[in-house]
Amino acid sequence: MNEFVHSAIRESKPAMLRGLREAVPLLSVLRKEVALNGPAWLPLSLVLGAVSAVAYTDHLVVSISLVYLYLLPLVLGAIFLRKEISYSLIVVCVLLHDYYSPRSMNPGLRIFHNLSAMLCFALVVYVIQRYMEQKEALAKTIQRQRDDLLKDIALAAQVQRLFLPSGKSAIAGLEIAGMMLPARGVGGDYYDYIPIDAHTTQIIIADVAGKGVPAALLMSATAAAMRLEANHDRNMLEQVERLNTGIHSVSDSDRYVTLLVAEIDAQKRALRYVNCGHNPALLFRAKTGTLTLMDSSCPPIGLSPEEICEQAAEDLMTGDVLVFYTDGVTEAENRLGEEFGMERLSATVRSSSSLPAEDLMVDIYNTAADFCGDTFNDDVTILVVKCDFDGASTARS
């Protein structure tokens, strides 16, 4: 509904301005861009004020010719007024000068003087008019290129969203919710949850160094590679090694990917993970109220040709909560330059751990957004997994 209203407003704006110009004839004397971008009275006042001031000065000083002063209103007229109006203003200025100029001048010399002034004025107005036309043409070209670029970015963002999971996890005993908010239309963050079998899922979160289109392209390559890996064996260390080889071969030292891959077996209530330089995920233990950090064990993907990693494991219980995130959350800054940080994130997870996974995800985002004034400097990705093994067992029985 809002898009329809905004579209109607955009479509009706030119018609409204055309009607306004018809209703107010004064607007028809201004250049189109001037009439569309500001109040009509201001440029008209400047031109008329300049004409009046110069004519009054010309009236006061009768000993010498002040015809050159009329360049001021003519220059303003060439900038603000339509072409035919600005040329007509030349005649007005010459007639005013002729009226206020000394009467003792020879008639032939007087005519020559006025014609030469008119030609000089016309040359000046022509040069300025050409400059304004070229400037307006350049502005239109830039606007058109900008619109095309925005369309391309919107299409790229649409394609990028195809790599993100579209539905909820089908693994019984696991409640999963995720979100990704790019900082510049397209971003370098990625998350996914891929079912392995009826009771196991693989959780992926990644962050490409940098922002914008370059990061988005590398993110898309990472996402495609991880999707392809889903059809191979489930050895996470080999997955990471193959991904590192591929990313390193197509990127430079300034482009790398932090990655956290985890597998959750709801039947065995077990978690295995590999953290490649990514922000440590939080494991909240509902029974004890403690938080465990899932720290990294190897450098980011793509930095070196070889990736030597270690796999870690944790046991899970009903009520445990896993929170995966990117540094856009913890590095969000308020007006004082303070970061949201791990402490605030941990406090939010503790206080809201009883909420459903999606509500907890939203609460984390809202808390960080309130802290930084809803102005994130980086892509923001949050993925929450909540364990409800006992509920799943009861449902199956």
C-alpha positions, 0 to 999 in steps of 0.5 A: 500500500505504501509503495502504491502511494509513493508511486502515485506521488512520484507520478503526480509530482511533474503534473502538479508542477506543470499545473503550478507553472500554468497557474503562476505565470512567473514560474514560466520565465525560470529555467526548468531546473530552477523552477523545480528545485526552489521557490520562484520568488528568490531568483526573480527577486535577485534578477529584478533587484540587480536590474533596479540597483544598476539602473538606479546607479546609472541614473545617479552617475551621469558623468560616465557610462556605467553600461558594464554594470548591467552585466550583473543582472544579465549574468543572473538572468542567464543562470536563472531565466529561460533562454529567450527571457534572458536574451530579452533582458539584454534589450531591457538593460540597453534601453534603461542605460540609453534612457539614463545615459548622458544626453550630450552624446552624438546620436550616431555614436549613441546608437553605435555605443548601444549596439556594441553593448548589446553584442557584448551582452549577447556574447556573455549571455550565450557563453553562460547559457551554453555552460548552464546547458552543459551542466544540466546535461551532465547532471541528467547523465549522472542522475541516469547513471545513478538510477541505473546503478541503484537498479543494478544494486537492487538486483544484486541484493535480490540475487544475494537474498537467494543464498539466504535460507527462506524457510524455517528449520525442519529439524525437530528439537531445534528452533532457528531464526536468522536475519541479515541487514546489509549496510549498503544495499548489498553486503558481505555477510552470509548465514545459512542452516542446511539439513544434513539428515533428519536430526542434524543440521549445519549452521554457517555464518560468514563475514567477508572483509570490506563492504559493498559490491566487492564484498557481496561478490565474494560472499556470493562465491562463499555461499555457493561453495558452501551449498555445493559442499552440502552434497559432499561428505560432512567432514567440516575440516575438509570443507574448510580446507577446500573452501580456503583453497578456492577463496585464496585462488580468486582473492588477494590478501585484502579479501578474506572471509571469517567463517564459523561452521557448526553441526548440531545433532539433535538426537545426540544433543551434541555440537561440533564446530570450526571457527575460522577467525570469526566472532566467537558465538555465544552458548548460553547454558539455561541450567547454569546460566553461564555463557561459553564463547565458541572461540576461533581456532584458525585464521580466516579463510583465504589468507594463506594457501593452507588452513590448519584448523581444530574442531571443537565440541560441546554437549547441549541440553534443553533450553540452551541457546546458541547466538551467532553474529557478525561484528556489525553487532558488537562494533556498532557505535553510539554518539560517544564512539563507544562500541556495543561490545560483547558485554552488552550482547551477553547481557541481552542474551542472558536477560532474553534467553527464555524468549523464542528464537525469533524474538530473541534475535529481534531483541538483540537487534533492537537493543543494538539499534537503540544503542547506536541510534539505528545507524550501523556502520557495517552489515548486521547478521544475527542467527539464533538457535534454541534447543528444545530436545525434550519438547521434540521427544514428547512430540514424537512419542 
